[in-house]
Amino acid sequence: MRVESHGISTELPPGWEAEITVRPESEEEAALATGEQTTMPVAHLANFPLPPERGDFGSNAVEIMTADDVLVCLIEFDRGSAGTALYAREGIPVLTPDAFSPESMQRALPGQSGAQEFFSVGGRAFCVYVVLGSHTRRAETVEIVNQLLATTQITPAD
């Protein structure tokens, strides 16, 4: 199944679900106070049921993950950041097992592992943050993540 919204599209494997959202401007001030994004698109892709309320980097979702679960967060940042030092990589990255570490988690959870990469596509700046339910199975799981990311397309900025 293909999902598409806000210039982001991807082909979901069977059993996966996704939501691509933009936080309403009315919630912007509260979001800034908690360190979340403001009104830029955020895509959450998961092989488990996503809870209705989630932070940009998966809070409320990572806490319910099992060892078999994967969460991919694709977070857009201000377009003025595209191509700057942090976002210099052009194109959606391919992740390696070595990119994942329990220390890369926003909040350490037993057995889980995370990876974060910054990049630009067509004048748009992004972070991809991936959480694996099992650090020990990262070599096989990262292949699934990369297959998903290979189907992801981002429409260039206007």
ZIGI-V583869 format. One record per backbone hydrogen bond with DSSP energy under -0.5 kcal/mol. CO is the residue of the C=O (numbers start at 0). NH is the residue of the N-H. Records with the same first field share a line. If there is no record, write none. Layout:
CO->NH, NH
//
This chain:
0->11
2->9
4->7
6->154
7->4
8->152
9->2, 11
12->15
16->45
18->20, 43
20->41
23->26
24->27
26->30
27->31
28->32
29->33
30->33, 34, 35
31->34
39->22
40->75
41->20
42->73
43->18
44->71
45->16
51->53
54->57
57->60, 61
58->54
60->63
61->64
65->68
68->132
69->46
70->72, 130
71->44, 73
72->74, 128
73->42, 75
74->126
76->124
77->80
78->81
80->83
83->86
84->87
86->82
88->90, 119
92->94
95->98
96->99
100->103, 113
101->104
108->111
110->134
112->131
113->100
114->129
116->127
118->125
119->90
120->123
121->156
123->120
124->76
125->118
126->74, 128
127->116
128->72
129->114
130->70
131->112
133->136
134->137
136->139, 140
137->141
138->142
139->143
140->143, 144
141->145
142->146
143->147
144->148
145->149
146->150
147->150
148->151
152->8
//
